[in-house]
Amino acid sequence: MRVTGVDAFQRGKAMRDHTKLKVFVEADDLTLAVYRTTSIFPKAEMFGLTSQIRRAAVSVCSNIVEGCARRTEADYMRFMEIAFGSAREMEYQISLSSRLGYIPETEQAELADRCNKISRMLGSLLSSFERKPRADV
């Protein structure tokens, strides 16, 4: 019998499958969109805003993946919090890019909405763990 989910954390065996988390799928799709969008940024931004926004996008996905690979719920939560912070960071960088004229307003609005959605999803995920009664208390 395969152990998954909460049982996996309790038994310390199998880990969560990040590909089954809707928030990961959304973040991964957004990362691809960010790479496409930033490919037209000025060359002068290659090591500035282009790099920062791409790193924030990849960080969201990477931290979700790493969190899912952790054995303890506390570690899982910590990586989801980091992913949440990176999503908020990316939202700001998208706004800044638009104000600098690098992203058309309509595209900025779509990317910002997607960032906001991912932030809400991660926030809900974190809240669901905070509401759970803890066995060690």
Backbone as JSON Lines, residues from 0, in Angstrom:
{"i":0,"aa":"M","n":[0.83,-1.18,0.0],"ca":[0.0,0.0,0.0],"c":[0.88,1.24,0.0]}
{"i":1,"aa":"R","n":[0.59,2.17,-0.88],"ca":[1.37,3.4,-1.01],"c":[0.9,4.42,0.03]}
{"i":2,"aa":"V","n":[1.85,5.07,0.7],"ca":[1.53,6.06,1.71],"c":[1.62,7.45,1.07]}
{"i":3,"aa":"T","n":[0.57,8.26,1.25],"ca":[0.56,9.6,0.68],"c":[0.03,10.61,1.68]}
{"i":4,"aa":"G","n":[0.12,11.9,1.32],"ca":[-0.51,12.97,2.09],"c":[-0.05,13.06,3.52]}
{"i":5,"aa":"V","n":[-1.0,13.26,4.43],"ca":[-0.71,13.43,5.85],"c":[-0.06,12.18,6.41]}
{"i":6,"aa":"D","n":[-0.52,10.99,5.99],"ca":[0.09,9.75,6.47],"c":[1.58,9.71,6.14]}
{"i":7,"aa":"A","n":[1.95,10.26,5.0],"ca":[3.36,10.25,4.6],"c":[4.19,11.05,5.59]}
{"i":8,"aa":"F","n":[3.67,12.2,6.02],"ca":[4.41,13.0,6.98],"c":[4.49,12.29,8.33]}
{"i":9,"aa":"Q","n":[3.42,11.64,8.72],"ca":[3.4,10.96,9.99],"c":[4.34,9.77,10.0]}
{"i":10,"aa":"R","n":[4.45,9.09,8.89],"ca":[5.3,7.9,8.81],"c":[6.69,8.2,8.27]}
{"i":11,"aa":"G","n":[6.89,9.4,7.72],"ca":[8.2,9.78,7.22],"c":[8.62,9.04,5.98]}
{"i":12,"aa":"K","n":[7.67,8.62,5.13],"ca":[8.0,7.84,3.94],"c":[7.83,8.69,2.68]}
{"i":13,"aa":"A","n":[6.78,8.46,1.93],"ca":[6.57,9.15,0.67],"c":[6.33,10.63,0.89]}
{"i":14,"aa":"M","n":[6.66,11.43,-0.1],"ca":[6.45,12.87,-0.02],"c":[5.3,13.28,-0.93]}
{"i":15,"aa":"R","n":[4.87,14.51,-0.8],"ca":[3.81,15.04,-1.65],"c":[4.29,15.14,-3.09]}
{"i":16,"aa":"D","n":[3.38,14.98,-4.03],"ca":[3.67,15.13,-5.45],"c":[3.32,16.55,-5.86]}
{"i":17,"aa":"H","n":[4.35,17.38,-6.07],"ca":[4.13,18.8,-6.39],"c":[3.32,18.98,-7.68]}
{"i":18,"aa":"T","n":[3.42,18.03,-8.61],"ca":[2.71,18.18,-9.88],"c":[1.2,18.07,-9.71]}
{"i":19,"aa":"K","n":[0.76,17.57,-8.57],"ca":[-0.67,17.45,-8.31],"c":[-1.25,18.67,-7.6]}
{"i":20,"aa":"L","n":[-0.38,19.59,-7.22],"ca":[-0.85,20.83,-6.58],"c":[-1.22,21.85,-7.65]}
{"i":21,"aa":"K","n":[-2.45,22.31,-7.59],"ca":[-2.92,23.3,-8.56],"c":[-2.07,24.57,-8.51]}
{"i":22,"aa":"V","n":[-1.63,24.94,-7.34],"ca":[-0.81,26.14,-7.22],"c":[0.52,25.97,-7.95]}
{"i":23,"aa":"F","n":[1.08,24.77,-7.95],"ca":[2.32,24.54,-8.7],"c":[2.07,24.68,-10.2]}
{"i":24,"aa":"V","n":[1.0,24.08,-10.69],"ca":[0.67,24.14,-12.12],"c":[0.49,25.59,-12.54]}
{"i":25,"aa":"E","n":[-0.23,26.37,-11.74],"ca":[-0.45,27.79,-12.03],"c":[0.88,28.57,-12.03]}
{"i":26,"aa":"A","n":[1.71,28.3,-11.04],"ca":[3.0,29.0,-10.93],"c":[3.93,28.62,-12.07]}
{"i":27,"aa":"D","n":[3.92,27.37,-12.47],"ca":[4.74,26.92,-13.58],"c":[4.31,27.6,-14.89]}
{"i":28,"aa":"D","n":[3.01,27.66,-15.12],"ca":[2.5,28.35,-16.32],"c":[2.89,29.83,-16.3]}
{"i":29,"aa":"L","n":[2.79,30.45,-15.13],"ca":[3.16,31.86,-15.02],"c":[4.65,32.06,-15.27]}
{"i":30,"aa":"T","n":[5.46,31.14,-14.81],"ca":[6.91,31.25,-15.03],"c":[7.22,31.25,-16.53]}
{"i":31,"aa":"L","n":[6.55,30.38,-17.27],"ca":[6.75,30.37,-18.73],"c":[6.32,31.7,-19.34]}
{"i":32,"aa":"A","n":[5.2,32.25,-18.88],"ca":[4.72,33.53,-19.39],"c":[5.7,34.65,-19.04]}
{"i":33,"aa":"V","n":[6.27,34.61,-17.85],"ca":[7.25,35.62,-17.44],"c":[8.49,35.56,-18.33]}
{"i":34,"aa":"Y","n":[8.96,34.37,-18.62],"ca":[10.13,34.24,-19.5],"c":[9.83,34.8,-20.9]}
{"i":35,"aa":"R","n":[8.64,34.51,-21.42],"ca":[8.28,35.04,-22.75],"c":[8.19,36.56,-22.7]}
{"i":36,"aa":"T","n":[7.56,37.08,-21.68],"ca":[7.38,38.53,-21.56],"c":[8.7,39.25,-21.39]}
{"i":37,"aa":"T","n":[9.58,38.73,-20.55],"ca":[10.85,39.42,-20.28],"c":[11.85,39.28,-21.42]}
{"i":38,"aa":"S","n":[11.57,38.41,-22.37],"ca":[12.5,38.25,-23.51],"c":[12.57,39.51,-24.37]}
{"i":39,"aa":"I","n":[11.57,40.4,-24.23],"ca":[11.58,41.64,-25.01],"c":[12.04,42.85,-24.19]}
{"i":40,"aa":"F","n":[12.45,42.63,-22.94],"ca":[12.95,43.73,-22.11],"c":[14.24,44.27,-22.74]}
{"i":41,"aa":"P","n":[14.57,45.52,-22.46],"ca":[15.82,46.09,-22.99],"c":[17.04,45.28,-22.55]}
{"i":42,"aa":"K","n":[18.02,45.22,-23.41],"ca":[19.26,44.49,-23.11],"c":[19.92,45.03,-21.84]}
{"i":43,"aa":"A","n":[19.76,46.31,-21.58],"ca":[20.34,46.92,-20.38],"c":[19.77,46.33,-19.1]}
{"i":44,"aa":"E","n":[18.62,45.68,-19.19],"ca":[17.98,45.07,-18.02],"c":[18.31,43.59,-17.86]}
{"i":45,"aa":"M","n":[19.14,43.05,-18.75],"ca":[19.43,41.61,-18.72],"c":[19.88,41.14,-17.33]}
{"i":46,"aa":"F","n":[20.74,41.91,-16.67],"ca":[21.23,41.52,-15.35],"c":[20.54,42.26,-14.23]}
{"i":47,"aa":"G","n":[19.51,43.0,-14.58],"ca":[18.73,43.75,-13.6],"c":[17.35,43.15,-13.44]}
{"i":48,"aa":"L","n":[16.37,43.9,-13.9],"ca":[14.98,43.51,-13.71],"c":[14.63,42.2,-14.42]}
{"i":49,"aa":"T","n":[15.17,41.96,-15.6],"ca":[14.89,40.71,-16.31],"c":[15.3,39.52,-15.44]}
{"i":50,"aa":"S","n":[16.51,39.58,-14.92],"ca":[17.01,38.5,-14.08],"c":[16.2,38.37,-12.79]}
{"i":51,"aa":"Q","n":[15.88,39.49,-12.16],"ca":[15.16,39.46,-10.89],"c":[13.76,38.86,-11.01]}
{"i":52,"aa":"I","n":[13.04,39.29,-12.03],"ca":[11.67,38.81,-12.19],"c":[11.66,37.33,-12.56]}
{"i":53,"aa":"R","n":[12.61,36.91,-13.38],"ca":[12.7,35.49,-13.72],"c":[13.06,34.65,-12.51]}
{"i":54,"aa":"R","n":[14.0,35.14,-11.71],"ca":[14.4,34.4,-10.51],"c":[13.26,34.29,-9.52]}
{"i":55,"aa":"A","n":[12.47,35.36,-9.38],"ca":[11.32,35.3,-8.47],"c":[10.31,34.26,-8.96]}
{"i":56,"aa":"A","n":[10.06,34.24,-10.28],"ca":[9.11,33.28,-10.84],"c":[9.58,31.84,-10.62]}
{"i":57,"aa":"V","n":[10.85,31.6,-10.89],"ca":[11.4,30.26,-10.7],"c":[11.42,29.9,-9.22]}
{"i":58,"aa":"S","n":[11.65,30.88,-8.37],"ca":[11.68,30.64,-6.93],"c":[10.34,30.15,-6.4]}
{"i":59,"aa":"V","n":[9.25,30.68,-6.93],"ca":[7.93,30.22,-6.49],"c":[7.82,28.72,-6.75]}
{"i":60,"aa":"C","n":[8.09,28.32,-7.96],"ca":[7.98,26.89,-8.33],"c":[8.98,26.04,-7.57]}
{"i":61,"aa":"S","n":[10.22,26.5,-7.51],"ca":[11.27,25.71,-6.86],"c":[10.98,25.47,-5.39]}
{"i":62,"aa":"N","n":[10.46,26.48,-4.71],"ca":[10.16,26.32,-3.29],"c":[8.96,25.43,-3.06]}
{"i":63,"aa":"I","n":[8.0,25.45,-3.96],"ca":[6.88,24.5,-3.86],"c":[7.41,23.08,-4.01]}
{"i":64,"aa":"V","n":[8.26,22.86,-5.0],"ca":[8.84,21.53,-5.24],"c":[9.66,21.08,-4.03]}
{"i":65,"aa":"E","n":[10.52,21.97,-3.54],"ca":[11.36,21.6,-2.41],"c":[10.54,21.35,-1.15]}
{"i":66,"aa":"G","n":[9.52,22.16,-0.93],"ca":[8.64,21.95,0.22],"c":[7.97,20.6,0.17]}
{"i":67,"aa":"C","n":[7.52,20.22,-1.01],"ca":[6.84,18.92,-1.17],"c":[7.79,17.76,-0.91]}
{"i":68,"aa":"A","n":[9.08,17.98,-1.07],"ca":[10.07,16.93,-0.86],"c":[10.5,16.8,0.6]}
{"i":69,"aa":"R","n":[10.07,17.71,1.43],"ca":[10.46,17.69,2.84],"c":[9.6,16.73,3.64]}
{"i":70,"aa":"R","n":[10.18,16.17,4.68],"ca":[9.5,15.16,5.48],"c":[8.57,15.75,6.54]}
{"i":71,"aa":"T","n":[8.9,16.91,7.05],"ca":[8.07,17.44,8.14],"c":[7.11,18.51,7.63]}
{"i":72,"aa":"E","n":[6.01,18.61,8.32],"ca":[5.02,19.62,7.99],"c":[5.6,21.02,8.18]}
{"i":73,"aa":"A","n":[6.43,21.2,9.2],"ca":[7.05,22.5,9.46],"c":[7.93,22.92,8.29]}
{"i":74,"aa":"D","n":[8.73,21.99,7.76],"ca":[9.57,22.31,6.6],"c":[8.71,22.62,5.38]}
{"i":75,"aa":"Y","n":[7.68,21.82,5.17],"ca":[6.76,22.06,4.06],"c":[6.19,23.48,4.14]}
{"i":76,"aa":"M","n":[5.72,23.85,5.31],"ca":[5.14,25.19,5.52],"c":[6.18,26.28,5.26]}
{"i":77,"aa":"R","n":[7.39,26.08,5.74],"ca":[8.44,27.09,5.57],"c":[8.7,27.36,4.09]}
{"i":78,"aa":"F","n":[8.75,26.31,3.28],"ca":[8.99,26.5,1.86],"c":[7.79,27.12,1.15]}
{"i":79,"aa":"M","n":[6.59,26.81,1.62],"ca":[5.4,27.45,1.04],"c":[5.39,28.94,1.38]}
{"i":80,"aa":"E","n":[5.87,29.31,2.58],"ca":[5.98,30.72,2.96],"c":[6.99,31.45,2.07]}
{"i":81,"aa":"I","n":[8.09,30.79,1.77],"ca":[9.1,31.39,0.89],"c":[8.51,31.56,-0.51]}
{"i":82,"aa":"A","n":[7.78,30.56,-0.99],"ca":[7.12,30.66,-2.3],"c":[6.14,31.83,-2.31]}
{"i":83,"aa":"F","n":[5.4,31.98,-1.23],"ca":[4.45,33.09,-1.11],"c":[5.18,34.43,-1.22]}
{"i":84,"aa":"G","n":[6.28,34.57,-0.5],"ca":[7.07,35.81,-0.56],"c":[7.59,36.08,-1.96]}
{"i":85,"aa":"S","n":[8.04,35.05,-2.65],"ca":[8.53,35.22,-4.03],"c":[7.42,35.62,-4.98]}
{"i":86,"aa":"A","n":[6.22,35.1,-4.76],"ca":[5.07,35.48,-5.6],"c":[4.75,36.96,-5.42]}
{"i":87,"aa":"R","n":[4.81,37.43,-4.18],"ca":[4.55,38.85,-3.91],"c":[5.65,39.73,-4.52]}
{"i":88,"aa":"E","n":[6.88,39.25,-4.42],"ca":[8.02,39.96,-5.02],"c":[7.83,40.08,-6.53]}
{"i":89,"aa":"M","n":[7.42,38.99,-7.16],"ca":[7.21,38.99,-8.61],"c":[6.09,39.95,-8.99]}
{"i":90,"aa":"E","n":[5.05,40.01,-8.17],"ca":[3.94,40.93,-8.44],"c":[4.44,42.37,-8.48]}
{"i":91,"aa":"Y","n":[5.3,42.73,-7.54],"ca":[5.88,44.08,-7.54],"c":[6.74,44.3,-8.77]}
{"i":92,"aa":"Q","n":[7.56,43.34,-9.12],"ca":[8.46,43.48,-10.26],"c":[7.69,43.62,-11.56]}
{"i":93,"aa":"I","n":[6.57,42.96,-11.67],"ca":[5.71,43.1,-12.86],"c":[5.14,44.52,-12.91]}
{"i":94,"aa":"S","n":[4.71,45.02,-11.76],"ca":[4.2,46.39,-11.7],"c":[5.29,47.4,-12.08]}
{"i":95,"aa":"L","n":[6.47,47.23,-11.55],"ca":[7.59,48.11,-11.87],"c":[7.91,48.06,-13.36]}
{"i":96,"aa":"S","n":[7.93,46.87,-13.91],"ca":[8.23,46.7,-15.34],"c":[7.22,47.45,-16.2]}
{"i":97,"aa":"S","n":[5.97,47.41,-15.8],"ca":[4.93,48.12,-16.53],"c":[5.13,49.63,-16.44]}
{"i":98,"aa":"R","n":[5.41,50.1,-15.23],"ca":[5.6,51.55,-15.04],"c":[6.83,52.07,-15.77]}
{"i":99,"aa":"L","n":[7.8,51.19,-16.01],"ca":[8.98,51.57,-16.79],"c":[8.74,51.47,-18.29]}
{"i":100,"aa":"G","n":[7.57,50.94,-18.66],"ca":[7.22,50.84,-20.07],"c":[7.71,49.57,-20.74]}
{"i":101,"aa":"Y","n":[8.12,48.57,-19.96],"ca":[8.64,47.33,-20.53],"c":[7.52,46.33,-20.85]}
{"i":102,"aa":"I","n":[6.39,46.46,-20.16],"ca":[5.26,45.55,-20.35],"c":[4.03,46.39,-20.66]}
{"i":103,"aa":"P","n":[3.3,46.05,-21.73],"ca":[2.06,46.77,-22.01],"c":[1.07,46.61,-20.84]}
{"i":104,"aa":"E","n":[0.27,47.62,-20.61],"ca":[-0.66,47.62,-19.47],"c":[-1.56,46.4,-19.42]}
{"i":105,"aa":"T","n":[-2.08,45.98,-20.58],"ca":[-2.98,44.82,-20.59],"c":[-2.26,43.54,-20.17]}
{"i":106,"aa":"E","n":[-1.04,43.38,-20.64],"ca":[-0.25,42.2,-20.26],"c":[0.13,42.27,-18.79]}
{"i":107,"aa":"Q","n":[0.45,43.46,-18.32],"ca":[0.79,43.64,-16.91],"c":[-0.39,43.24,-16.03]}
{"i":108,"aa":"A","n":[-1.58,43.66,-16.43],"ca":[-2.77,43.34,-15.64],"c":[-2.99,41.83,-15.56]}
{"i":109,"aa":"E","n":[-2.8,41.14,-16.68],"ca":[-2.98,39.69,-16.69],"c":[-1.94,38.99,-15.82]}
{"i":110,"aa":"L","n":[-0.68,39.39,-15.96],"ca":[0.38,38.77,-15.16],"c":[0.18,39.07,-13.67]}
{"i":111,"aa":"A","n":[-0.2,40.3,-13.36],"ca":[-0.43,40.67,-11.96],"c":[-1.59,39.87,-11.37]}
{"i":112,"aa":"D","n":[-2.65,39.68,-12.15],"ca":[-3.78,38.88,-11.69],"c":[-3.35,37.44,-11.39]}
{"i":113,"aa":"R","n":[-2.51,36.92,-12.26],"ca":[-2.04,35.54,-12.06],"c":[-1.14,35.44,-10.83]}
{"i":114,"aa":"C","n":[-0.29,36.44,-10.61],"ca":[0.53,36.48,-9.39],"c":[-0.35,36.53,-8.16]}
{"i":115,"aa":"N","n":[-1.35,37.39,-8.22],"ca":[-2.26,37.55,-7.1],"c":[-3.0,36.25,-6.81]}
{"i":116,"aa":"K","n":[-3.42,35.56,-7.84],"ca":[-4.11,34.28,-7.68],"c":[-3.21,33.26,-7.0]}
{"i":117,"aa":"I","n":[-1.96,33.2,-7.42],"ca":[-1.0,32.26,-6.83],"c":[-0.75,32.63,-5.37]}
{"i":118,"aa":"S","n":[-0.63,33.92,-5.09],"ca":[-0.44,34.37,-3.7],"c":[-1.63,33.95,-2.83]}
{"i":119,"aa":"R","n":[-2.83,34.13,-3.36],"ca":[-4.04,33.74,-2.61],"c":[-4.07,32.23,-2.38]}
{"i":120,"aa":"M","n":[-3.7,31.46,-3.4],"ca":[-3.69,30.01,-3.27],"c":[-2.68,29.57,-2.21]}
{"i":121,"aa":"L","n":[-1.49,30.15,-2.24],"ca":[-0.48,29.81,-1.24],"c":[-0.92,30.27,0.14]}
{"i":122,"aa":"G","n":[-1.52,31.45,0.22],"ca":[-2.03,31.95,1.49],"c":[-3.09,31.03,2.08]}
{"i":123,"aa":"S","n":[-3.98,30.54,1.23],"ca":[-5.02,29.59,1.68],"c":[-4.4,28.28,2.15]}
{"i":124,"aa":"L","n":[-3.4,27.82,1.41],"ca":[-2.72,26.59,1.8],"c":[-2.07,26.75,3.17]}
{"i":125,"aa":"L","n":[-1.39,27.86,3.36],"ca":[-0.74,28.13,4.65],"c":[-1.77,28.25,5.77]}
{"i":126,"aa":"S","n":[-2.86,28.94,5.49],"ca":[-3.92,29.1,6.5],"c":[-4.53,27.76,6.89]}
{"i":127,"aa":"S","n":[-4.67,26.87,5.92],"ca":[-5.27,25.57,6.22],"c":[-4.41,24.78,7.2]}
{"i":128,"aa":"F","n":[-3.09,24.94,7.13],"ca":[-2.21,24.26,8.07],"c":[-2.22,24.93,9.43]}
{"i":129,"aa":"E","n":[-2.37,26.24,9.45],"ca":[-2.41,26.97,10.72],"c":[-3.66,26.63,11.51]}
{"i":130,"aa":"R","n":[-4.76,26.29,10.83],"ca":[-6.01,25.97,11.5],"c":[-6.07,24.55,12.02]}
{"i":131,"aa":"K","n":[-5.18,23.69,11.48],"ca":[-5.21,22.28,11.88],"c":[-4.76,22.15,13.34]}
{"i":132,"aa":"P","n":[-5.45,21.31,14.11],"ca":[-4.98,21.05,15.48],"c":[-3.67,20.3,15.42]}
{"i":133,"aa":"R","n":[-2.74,20.68,16.26],"ca":[-1.42,20.05,16.27],"c":[-1.37,18.96,17.31]}
{"i":134,"aa":"A","n":[-0.77,17.84,16.93],"ca":[-0.67,16.7,17.82],"c":[0.38,16.91,18.91]}
{"i":135,"aa":"D","n":[1.34,17.8,18.64],"ca":[2.45,17.98,19.6],"c":[2.16,19.05,20.64]}
{"i":136,"aa":"V","n":[0.96,19.61,20.66],"ca":[0.64,20.67,21.62],"c":[0.05,20.09,22.87]}
